Amino acid sequence: MRKSCFNIDNFCKSGCFSKEKHPVNLWAAIFSVTVLMGVSVTGAVAQDASSQKTSGFAIHGVVVDVAGKPVDGASVKLEQKASLSVVTTTDSTGAFTFPALHAGAYVIRAEKAGLRSRTTDVTAGSEGSSSNISLVLEKKGTIGSHPSSSGAEAMQFADQPNFTVAGITDWTAAGGHGSDITLRTSESLTRESATLKPDGSGSNTSDPSAAGNAERHRLLGDRDEESGDPLAAEHEYEQAAQLNPSEQNYFAWGSELLLHRAVQPAIEVFTKGADAYPKSARMLAALGAALFAGGHNAEAALRICRASDLNPADPTPYIFLGKIEIASPMPLDCVEPKLALFAQQQPGNALANYYYAMAIWKRQRSSDNQQALQQVKALLEKATAIDPNFADAYLQLGIFSFAQHNFANSVELYTKALEADPQLCDAHYRLGLAYQRIGEPMKAKSEFQLHDELEKQQAADVERQRREVKQFLVVLKGQPAPSSQQ
């Protein structure tokens, strides 16, 4: 049986796709987050709409609570100039769709059981295009006017957070969700999102005294984290956000929570931050990373796709999308078109070509679309031409050749992958398989042994690094405090 394969330097060194590693039926269903629900159109609108030509524009979205959890059965209402009223409900994943809309401006909101989202503006565009949005249900009393794009009217922390960080506990994998490749991808995204730089989308409170005190708390938090006291750091970051809910303070607090595997609290903080500063690309990207860590893959993709829309030239959101697409068991809505745009805008970027290739290949895994498969091959070859040391691209080309029964060529490609990165343990295993197919059993045995040795070493390294990260012990509102802390 195929063993799992670690490498702490590259999340994809386990080899992302193969019929040997993933049964064909895993890829048999083509994913779509959109579920068409029963839609009602009021009054004379239906008669008027029938005389118009629809643009084919569709609105896809998801409704979540303040913790980022999908809301089933929420009512979603779409309106246009007070003449159109279309209502649908969300499915078990919180997803909804309004298909075949006319071009124009719309407003959309959701509600359920006394909770309501903010009203969001949506503009329907060209034929065949679509928009992906997310709506967050909150208490009606906490919803005011939509914050300005500059963030100058940032939402105050009117209610206390729904959690308390009570202490530190040993690592238990509770901060991750799903398979090990998912966990390792989540850890990679967490580290990378914490380093994202501000883009000027968030402003401070108008109270200079509160802003100054908040900055002092945030700097104390930075010092505590650097000195190895993350619990004190988290409390300082929380104080900073309470005094001045700026984009920077929300981001620092949420990042600290996510770094120490307090996933649900991180989702809550990043959700508030993204709501207050909807044009902060890094807030949306970090929220996506937190949602992915919590197992909410579709919602994570929607947030990161929105982040890419804010600054289409920034490669970071696309790279995040590429990583979660590879780690997710099914293709994610909105990801492939964004990666296609990435490759189109940055044709000389090896990662852009690689991630777009992997997205196409994932969608085509169970099909025999030769044109698409040749596109995958061409993109991977382009990635290696741009970066001759791109080990993962060589690995995937080897997998591609092996699937085409071109075993001699797969040996050559796996060898190139290992020349670029000798620690790529999955390439050793696959090279062993290829050697078996061309009648080289001794070489195969040697590669299998190298694979096993590297796997054990890298697994131990990963485990050690995980245990070095102090994990927060979180108490949610309404739950009793823990009897003991470590």
SULKA-V916917 format. One record per backbone hydrogen bond with DSSP energy under -1.0 kcal/mol. NH is the residue of the N-H (numbers start at 0). CO is the residue of the C=O. Records with the same first field share a line. If there is no record, write none. Layout:
NH->CO + CO
//
This chain:
12->9
14->11
21->17
25->22
26->23
39->86
41->84
44->41
47->43
48->44
49->45
50->47
51->48
54->100
56->100
57->128
58->97
59->130
60->95
61->132
62->93
63->134
64->68
67->64
70->62
72->89
74->110
75->87
76->108
77->85
78->106
79->83
82->79
83->79
85->77
86->39
87->75
89->73
90->94
93->90
95->60
97->58
100->56
103->123
105->121
106->78
107->119
108->76
110->74
111->114
114->111
115->137
116->109
119->107
121->105
123->103
128->125
130->57
132->59
134->61
136->63
137->115
141->138
142->139
150->147
153->150
157->155
163->474
165->472
166->472
168->470
175->172
182->178
183->179
184->180
185->181
186->182
187->183
188->184
189->185
190->186
191->187
192->188
193->189
195->192
210->206
211->207
212->208
213->209
214->210
215->211
216->212
217->213
218->214
219->215
220->216
221->217
222->218
223->219
224->220
225->221
226->222
227->224
228->223
232->228
233->229
234->230
235->231
236->232
237->233
238->234
239->235
240->236
241->237
242->238
243->239
245->243
249->245
250->246
251->247
252->248
253->249
254->250
255->251
256->252
257->253
258->254
259->255
260->257
261->256
262->260
265->261
266->262
267->263
268->264
269->265
270->266
271->267
272->268
273->269
274->270
275->271
276->272
279->276
283->279
284->280
285->281
286->282
287->283
288->284
289->285
290->286
291->287
292->288
293->289
294->291
295->290
296->294
299->295
300->296
301->297
302->298
303->299
304->300
305->301
306->302
307->303
308->304
309->305
313->310
318->314
319->315
320->316
321->317
322->318
323->319
324->320
325->321
326->322
327->323
334->331
337->333
338->334
339->335
340->336
341->337
342->338
343->339
344->340
345->341
348->345
352->348
353->349
354->350
355->351
356->352
357->353
358->354
359->355
360->356
361->357
362->358
363->359
366->363
369->367
372->368
373->369
374->370
375->371
376->372
377->373
378->374
379->375
380->376
381->377
382->378
383->379
384->380
385->381
386->382
389->386
390->388
393->389
394->390
395->391
396->392
397->393
398->394
399->395
400->396
401->397
402->398
403->399
404->401
405->400
406->404
409->405
410->406
411->407
412->408
413->409
414->410
415->411
416->412
417->413
418->414
419->415
420->416
423->420
424->422
426->423
427->423
428->424
429->425
430->426
431->427
432->428
433->429
434->430
435->431
436->432
437->433
438->435
439->434
443->439
444->440
445->441
446->442
447->443
448->444
449->445
450->446
451->447
452->448
453->449
454->450
455->451
456->452
457->453
458->454
459->455
460->456
461->457
462->458
463->459
464->460
465->461
466->462
467->463
470->168
471->259
472->166
474->163
476->161
478->475
485->167
//
